């Protein structure tokens, strides 16, 4: 598979609201906080959701107190559940049990799609070539699971599958980071909330699951760092260098702060709100 194929795969792993029945706006709960203006129970439509499944305040979400909505991405699970798993049948059009099943399965498929994002990225990393065959098999297996019937998805132990895939992703991380010169810091799962890391040398660092909420990473060197699962909410990435950082997702980046001087890997896009401030 060449790079253009990988780019096509990644495109399919991004949310396409035009092909979704607003599942994230209904299935998921949220609590009144800095991210959401009010409480909403799981399975209850957001008051801003219109009858055509579009958001009535999409262009003003941040101004209206719904920053959390601008951060979220379903990795394309919404359109798969809407158009494939349930064959284009709207949750509004059937009995309550149909809607409940759709809402229950949406988070399951989202987890599978997130794994597909990581596996697809891992296959673009030359240093991970020794495990590319295993990664391709894992991706095919994950695709088949995501293509399952509602009954199959309901019975799936998605946590067990995540564990299996994680073994490969860990090995990928080791192979990629081994190519970074110098001492590579291990900050896996570290509590770095609010940490002052301005200008820090974090090349090839293991930051898997690190808590970096509101940390100052201004001008930090994160080249070749593993960022899978790192909590980047309100992290300051102004002028930081994330070139070659891997397993970084768009939702993580959307939750952070940055600017024109922040250097990013090609797999993610610069958030529009970075230039406008928060």
C-alpha positions as CSV (number, residue, x, y, z in Angstrom):
1,X,0.0,0.0,0.0
2,X,1.5,3.4,-1.0
3,X,1.1,6.7,0.8
4,X,-1.9,7.8,-1.2
5,X,-3.7,4.7,-0.1
6,X,-2.9,5.6,3.6
7,X,-4.1,9.1,3.1
8,X,-7.4,7.8,1.7
9,X,-7.7,5.5,4.7
10,X,-7.2,8.4,7.0
11,X,-9.8,10.5,5.2
12,X,-12.4,7.8,5.9
13,X,-11.4,7.9,9.6
14,X,-12.6,11.5,10.0
15,X,-16.1,12.5,11.0
16,X,-18.5,13.3,8.1
17,X,-21.5,15.0,9.7
18,X,-23.3,15.1,6.3
19,X,-23.6,11.3,6.3
20,X,-24.4,10.9,10.0
21,X,-27.6,11.2,12.0
22,X,-26.1,13.5,14.6
23,X,-25.2,10.5,16.8
24,X,-22.6,12.3,18.9
25,X,-25.3,15.0,19.6
26,X,-27.7,12.4,20.9
27,X,-25.9,9.3,22.1
28,X,-23.3,11.0,24.4
29,X,-23.9,12.7,27.7
30,X,-22.3,15.9,28.8
31,X,-22.2,18.0,32.0
32,X,-22.4,21.7,32.4
33,X,-18.8,22.8,32.6
34,X,-16.1,24.9,30.8
35,X,-16.7,22.6,27.8
36,X,-20.5,22.5,27.7
37,X,-23.1,25.2,28.5
38,X,-25.6,22.8,30.1
39,X,-26.2,19.2,31.2
40,X,-27.5,16.6,28.7
41,X,-28.3,12.9,29.3
42,X,-27.1,10.1,27.1
43,X,-29.7,9.3,24.5
44,X,-31.3,12.8,24.7
45,X,-30.9,15.1,21.7
46,X,-28.9,18.2,22.3
47,X,-31.3,21.2,22.2
48,X,-29.2,22.7,19.4
49,X,-29.7,19.7,17.1
50,X,-32.1,20.5,14.3
51,X,-34.5,18.1,12.6
52,X,-32.1,17.7,9.7
53,X,-29.4,16.4,12.1
54,X,-27.4,19.6,11.7
55,X,-26.2,21.8,14.6
56,X,-28.1,25.0,14.9
57,X,-25.1,26.9,16.4
58,X,-22.3,25.1,14.6
59,X,-20.5,28.4,13.6
60,X,-20.8,29.7,17.1
61,X,-20.1,26.7,19.3
62,X,-17.2,28.2,21.2
63,X,-19.0,31.5,21.7
64,X,-22.1,29.7,23.0
65,X,-20.1,27.6,25.5
66,X,-19.8,24.4,23.6
67,X,-16.1,24.1,23.3
68,X,-16.3,20.4,23.9
69,X,-18.2,19.9,20.7
70,X,-15.4,21.6,18.6
71,X,-12.8,19.2,20.2
72,X,-14.7,16.0,19.6
73,X,-14.2,13.7,16.6
74,X,-15.8,10.3,16.0
75,X,-13.0,9.1,13.7
76,X,-15.7,8.4,11.1
77,X,-17.8,6.1,13.4
78,X,-20.9,8.2,13.0
79,X,-21.2,7.7,9.3
80,X,-20.4,4.0,9.5
81,X,-23.1,3.4,12.1
82,X,-25.6,5.6,10.3
83,X,-25.1,4.4,6.8
84,X,-23.6,0.8,7.1
85,X,-24.4,-0.7,10.5
86,X,-28.0,0.5,10.3
87,X,-28.3,0.8,6.5
88,X,-29.2,4.5,6.5
89,X,-32.2,4.1,8.9
90,X,-32.6,7.2,11.0
91,X,-32.9,6.8,14.8
92,X,-35.9,9.0,14.6
93,X,-37.8,6.7,12.2
94,X,-38.0,3.5,14.2
95,X,-39.1,2.2,17.6
96,X,-37.3,3.3,20.8
97,X,-35.3,0.1,20.9
98,X,-33.8,0.9,17.5
99,X,-32.6,4.2,18.7
100,X,-31.2,2.8,21.9
101,X,-29.2,0.1,20.0
102,X,-27.8,2.7,17.6
103,X,-26.7,4.9,20.5
104,X,-25.2,2.0,22.4
105,X,-23.2,0.8,19.4
106,X,-21.9,4.2,18.4
107,X,-19.2,4.3,21.1
108,X,-18.2,0.8,20.3
109,X,-17.6,1.6,16.7
110,X,-15.8,4.8,17.6
111,X,-13.3,2.8,19.7
112,X,-12.7,0.5,16.7
113,X,-12.2,3.5,14.4
114,X,-9.7,5.1,16.8
115,X,-7.7,1.8,16.7
116,X,-7.9,1.9,12.9
117,X,-6.5,5.4,13.0
118,X,-3.5,4.3,15.0
119,X,-2.9,1.1,13.0
120,X,-3.1,3.1,9.7
121,X,-0.6,5.6,11.0
122,X,1.7,2.8,12.3
123,X,1.9,1.4,8.8
124,X,3.3,4.8,7.5
125,X,6.2,4.6,9.9
126,X,9.3,3.1,8.2
127,X,10.9,2.2,11.5
128,X,8.0,0.0,12.3
129,X,8.6,-2.2,9.2
130,X,9.5,-5.3,11.3
131,X,5.9,-5.4,12.6
132,X,4.1,-4.1,9.4
133,X,2.7,-7.6,8.6
134,X,1.2,-7.9,12.0
135,X,-0.1,-4.4,11.9
136,X,-1.8,-5.1,8.5
137,X,-3.5,-8.2,10.0
138,X,-4.6,-6.3,13.0
139,X,-6.1,-3.6,10.8
140,X,-8.0,-6.1,8.7
141,X,-9.3,-7.8,11.8
142,X,-10.4,-4.4,13.2
143,X,-12.1,-3.5,9.9
144,X,-14.0,-6.7,9.9
145,X,-15.2,-6.2,13.5
146,X,-16.3,-2.6,12.7
147,X,-18.3,-4.1,9.7
148,X,-20.2,-6.4,12.0
149,X,-23.9,-6.6,12.4
150,X,-25.6,-4.8,15.3
151,X,-25.8,-8.2,17.1
152,X,-22.1,-8.9,16.5
153,X,-21.1,-5.4,17.7
154,X,-23.2,-5.7,20.8
155,X,-21.5,-9.0,21.7
156,X,-18.0,-7.7,21.0
157,X,-15.5,-7.4,23.8
158,X,-13.9,-4.2,22.5
159,X,-11.7,-3.8,25.6
160,X,-10.0,-7.2,24.9
161,X,-9.5,-6.2,21.2
162,X,-7.9,-2.9,22.3
163,X,-5.5,-4.8,24.5
164,X,-4.4,-7.1,21.6
165,X,-3.8,-4.1,19.3
166,X,-2.0,-2.2,22.0
167,X,0.7,-4.8,22.2
168,X,1.5,-4.0,18.5
169,X,1.3,-0.2,19.1
170,X,3.7,-0.5,22.0
171,X,6.2,-2.4,19.9
172,X,5.7,0.2,17.1
173,X,6.5,3.0,19.6
174,X,9.7,1.2,20.8
175,X,10.9,0.8,17.2
176,X,10.2,4.4,16.2
177,X,11.6,6.1,19.3
178,X,14.7,3.9,19.2
179,X,15.8,6.0,16.1
180,X,15.8,9.2,18.1
181,X,19.3,10.3,19.3
182,X,20.0,11.0,22.9
183,X,18.3,10.0,26.1
184,X,14.6,9.4,25.5
185,X,12.5,10.4,28.5
186,X,9.9,8.0,29.9
187,X,6.8,10.1,31.0
188,X,4.3,7.4,30.3
189,X,1.1,8.1,32.4
190,X,2.9,10.9,34.3
191,X,1.0,13.6,36.0
192,X,2.3,16.7,34.3
193,X,-0.8,18.8,34.9
194,X,0.2,22.5,34.7
195,X,3.9,21.6,34.4
196,X,6.3,24.2,33.3
197,X,8.0,22.5,30.3
198,X,8.8,25.6,28.2
199,X,11.6,24.7,25.8
200,X,11.8,21.1,27.1
201,X,13.7,18.5,25.1
202,X,11.2,15.7,24.7
203,X,12.5,14.2,21.6
204,X,11.5,10.6,21.3
205,X,9.7,10.8,24.7
206,X,7.2,8.2,25.8
207,X,4.2,10.4,26.7
208,X,1.5,7.7,26.4
209,X,-1.4,8.6,28.7
210,X,0.5,11.5,30.2
211,X,-1.7,14.1,32.0
212,X,-0.6,17.4,30.3
213,X,-3.7,19.5,31.1
214,X,-2.7,23.2,31.0
215,X,1.0,22.4,30.8
216,X,3.3,25.0,29.3
217,X,5.1,23.3,26.3
218,X,5.9,26.6,24.6
219,X,8.8,26.0,22.3
220,X,9.2,22.4,23.5
221,X,10.9,19.8,21.2
222,X,8.5,16.9,20.8
223,X,9.9,15.5,17.6
224,X,9.4,11.7,17.4
225,X,7.4,11.6,20.7
226,X,4.7,9.0,21.3
227,X,1.5,11.0,22.3
228,X,-1.1,8.2,22.3
229,X,-3.7,8.9,24.9
230,X,-1.9,12.0,26.2
231,X,-4.4,14.5,27.7
232,X,-3.6,17.8,26.0
233,X,-6.6,19.9,27.2
234,X,-5.5,23.5,27.3
235,X,-1.8,22.5,26.8
236,X,0.2,25.4,25.4
237,X,1.9,24.2,22.2
238,X,2.9,27.6,21.0
239,X,6.0,27.4,18.9
240,X,6.5,23.7,19.9
241,X,7.9,21.3,17.3
242,X,5.8,18.1,16.9
243,X,7.4,17.1,13.7
244,X,7.4,13.3,13.6
245,X,5.4,13.0,16.7
246,X,3.1,10.0,16.3
247,X,-0.2,8.6,17.5
248,X,-1.4,12.2,17.9
249,X,-5.1,12.6,17.0
250,X,-7.1,15.6,15.9
251,X,-9.3,15.7,19.1
252,X,-6.1,15.9,21.2
253,X,-4.8,18.8,19.1
254,X,-8.2,20.5,19.0
255,X,-8.2,20.6,22.8
256,X,-4.7,22.2,23.0
257,X,-3.6,25.8,22.4
258,X,-1.1,26.7,19.7
259,X,-0.3,29.1,16.9
260,X,1.2,29.7,13.5
261,X,4.6,28.7,14.8
262,X,3.6,25.3,16.1
263,X,5.0,22.6,13.8
264,X,2.8,19.6,13.3
265,X,2.9,16.2,11.8
266,X,1.2,15.7,8.4
267,X,-1.5,13.4,9.9
268,X,-3.3,16.3,11.6
269,X,-4.6,19.8,10.7
270,X,-4.0,23.0,12.4
271,X,-7.1,23.9,14.5
272,X,-8.9,27.0,13.2
273,X,-9.4,28.4,16.7
274,X,-5.6,28.6,17.3
275,X,-5.3,31.9,15.4
276,X,-8.5,33.3,17.0
277,X,-7.5,32.6,20.6
278,X,-9.6,30.8,23.2
